[in-house]
């Protein structure tokens, strides 16, 4: 089966889109996420009533300005559930980094069951978020309302001793990949290039402001002594670096520190197998430095003159 020659889908229900093995096709038919087990969250929203479950985990992006047959395409994770491979191992990695050792990490349901049976370990983390207990929402009426993706709560001797907030962000896309997806579904001889694009504007419009706000909130808690964590595709964080420039790094987790763990897909695997998730970089930034760099970005980008020229041009044309 062929692959698209340009922009492409990278994974569908965890497998390569042209993987026609029994395992891959069985996953397609189930319409379930292979990483968390529930129905895939990547689906259409048609007004006609029919919902198409796409199962797209990652997509192939063509770098801006790249031309020629030798162009190296970029693989970008576009579904947050792709990070939860191996039973949320990425969150166990956060626990290990935050406290410097391995401590059991339980779902809310498992913690509740063990609590009733009096079998809770003396030192344990509980993950609170979607599908495990409740998402933590912070609300101050008429001022702010936000949710934390994950809160990893350390319970020692029955007492809450540490809170580790963790945000997980995949890359949003624009456009659509439906024609390419349908060709893979139908095992067509030719696959058209996908028409999706990467929503890079989301980095400065939503991701960075949320990280600054949530990091500032955590810094006021006496239990967030390991700071915040951010799980993100490495390619998306490259966009952070383009906008922020050089940001002074912190040496270790701590109050007011944002630890960024970037990820990508591992090497290709045989048909019928799912590629591993690989952590590529760990960076630590003070939330105050992140805010300072973001507020200075307007000056660094030198867009003030462009603003003036745009307004003048529009006024001349009125």
N, C-alpha and C positions, 0 to 999 in steps of 0.2 A: 504494500500500500504506500502511496506517495505521501510526501509532506509538503506543506506550503513552502514556496521558495523565498518569501519575505517575512513580513509579520505573521506570527503563527501562535497557535495555542501550544503550551508546553506540557501541561498535564490535564487530564480529564479523569475525575474520580481517582486521582492518585497515580494513574498510569500514563505512559506516553500516549498521545492521541491516536497514533497508528498501531498501537498494541492490540492485536486481535486475539490474544490468548484467551483461554477459557476464564482465567482469573479476572482479567481486565473486563471482559464482556459481562461477566457475572456482576461485577461491581457497577457497571453502567446500568444494568437492568434493575438493580436494587435501589438506585437513586440515593444511596446512603453515603455519607462521608466516611472514608476508610480510616480517618484519624480520630474522630470522636464518636462515630457510630450512629448519629442521628441523620435525618434527611438533610441532604446538602442545602446550604443556605444560598447558593448561587443559582438563582432561577429568574425567569421572566415575570413580568407583572402586567399581562395583557388585560385589556378591558373586556375581551370576549369571554373570559372565564377560564380558559385553558392555561395551565401553568407548565412551562417547559423547564425542567431541572437540568441545568447545564453541567454541573460538576467540575467547573474550571478552577483549578488550584493555582496555576501559574501561567504566564504568557510570555511570549518572545517579543522583545522590543528592539526596534532598529535605532541605534544612537542618532541623535540629531546631527544632520550634516554629513552622515556617513554615506559613501557611495562605493560602487564597485563590487565585484563578485567575492572579494576577499574580506568583506566587512564582517566583523565579529558581532553577532547578535547578542543581546542581553536577555537573560532569563530572570524574570521578576515574579515573586510570589504575590498573587492578587487576592488571596482568601486568607483571613486570619486563622482559620481552623487548620491550615496547612502546617502551622507551627506546633500543633499539638500531637505530632507523631510520637509513637512509643509511649503512649499513656501519659501525655503531658510532661515528657522528659525535660522540655525547655524550662518549666517552672521548678523542677527539681534542681536544675543548674542554677537558677536564680537563688534558691535556698542555700545551696552550697557556697555560692559566691558571697552572699550576704552575711553568713555566719562563720564561714571558713571550715565547715565540716558537713558531713552527710547526716541529716536528720529526717526521719520519716515525714512524708507529705501525704496527707489524707484528704480525700474528698469530704465535703460536708456530710454526705450520707454515711460514709464509713466512720467518720468521727462520731456521729450521733449514735450509730449502732454500737460502736465500741464503748461509748460513754455509758449506754444502758447496760452493757455487759461488764462494765468495770475493767475493760482491757485496753484502755487508752495508754500509750507509752507515757512515761513521765515527762519526756521532752518531745514535742511533736509540732508540725506545722499543719494548718488547715487551709485549704484553698477555697476562697469565697469568690464566686463569679458566676457567669452564665453556665447553667447545668450543674452547679455545685453550691447549694445554699442559695444565697441571693447576691446580686450585684449591689455593691455599696454605693448608695446615692447620697450626695452631699447637697443639701438645699438650704438656701437662705432666701426667704421670700422676697421677691422683687429685686434681688441682687444677683444670685447665681444658682444654677441647678446643673449638676454634672454627675456622671457615673464613672466609677473606676472599673476598668476591665477586670482586674484581679486584685484581691487583697490576700496576701499570704500571712496568716496570723500564727505566731508562735505561742504555744501554750505549754508552760513549764510548771509542773506540780499543780496543774489545775488553774493556774493564773495566766492571763494574757500578758506576755512580757515583751513582744516585738510585733510591729506591723510593717510589712514590706509591700507597698503598692507597686503594681506592675501593669504597664500598658503594653498591649500587643497591637501592632498596626501593620496591615498589609498595604499594598499600593492600589489605590483606586484607578479605574480606567475610564476613558471616554470612548464614544463610538460603540461598536459592537463586533462580535466575532461569530455571529450566528451562521453565516454562509459557510465558513470554514468548519464550524462545529457540526453542521448538518452533513457535510462531506465526510467527516471522520465517522459520524454515526452510521452513515450508509455505506461505509467502506468504499467510497468512490475512487475511481482510478486517478482523478486529479483533484487537488484541494486548492481552492482560491486563497489568496493572501487575506489575512484577517484585516478588518477595518478598525480595530481598536487603537487607542492611544493611551499614553500614561498621563494621569491627572497630576502633573508636577505642581500645579498651583496649590494643591491641597497641602503641600508641605508648609508653605508660609501662611496660608489662610486658616488652617485648622490644626495641623500637627504641632507645630512649634508653640503657638499660643496656649494650647491645652497643656503641653508639657510644662511650660512656665507656670501656669496657674496651679496645676496639680502638685508640682514640685514645691511651690511656695506654701501651699496648704500643708503638705507633709512636713515641711521644715518647722511648722509651729506645733507639731505633735511630739510629746516627750517619748513616744513609743516608736517613732520612725527613725531610729538611730542608724539604720543602714541606708537611708535615703530611698529614692525611687528607682525603678528599673523600666527599661524601654526595649521591647523586642521588635525588630524592624528588618525588612529586607536590606541587604547591604547597598543595593543600587539606590534605594530610596534615601538612605542616610548620606550617600554621596551628594544628593541634592541639598541636604542640610548643609554640608560642608561648602558647597558652591555659594550658598546664600550667606552663611555666617562667617566664612573665612576662618582664620586660625583662632581657636578657642583654647585658653589655658586649661589643661587637664588636671584633675584631682588624683592623688595617689591611691586612694582606697575608698570603699563605701563609707558613708557617714551622713550625718544630718545635713540636709541641703545639697546632697550629691545625687546627680542623675547618672546611673550606670546604663550605658547603651550596649546592647548585645546585637550585633548585626548577623544576619543569616543568609544563606543561599542554598541552592540544591547541590547535592553531592554528585559524584560521577554517574554516568549512564549505567544502567543495569540491564540484564537479560530480560526478554519479554516475559511477562507474567510477574514482574517484580516492581517494587516501588523504590524510587531513589531516596537515599537518606537525606535528612536535613542536617546541614553543617553550620556550626557557628564560626564566623569568619573573623570578627573583631570584637574586642571589649574596650570601651572608652568610658571615662568618667569625667563629667563636667559639673561644676558648681551651677546650681540653678540661677544664681545671680549673674554668673558669667554668660550663661545662655541668654538671659534676658537682656544683658548689656549688648551682646553681639547682635541680637535680633533688632534692638532699637536703633543700633548704629548701621543696620543694613541699608537703610535708605540713603545715607551719605556715601557708603561704600559703592552702591550701585550707580550713583550719580544720575538719578532719574529726575532730579528737580528741573533741569533745563529742558528735558524731553516733555515734562508736564507743561511747562510754559509754552513750548512750541506747539503742542497739541491743542491747547486752549486757544491760542492765537489763530491757529489755522481754522478751527471750527468757527470762531467769531468772524473771520474774514469771509467765510462761505455763507454766512447767514444773510 
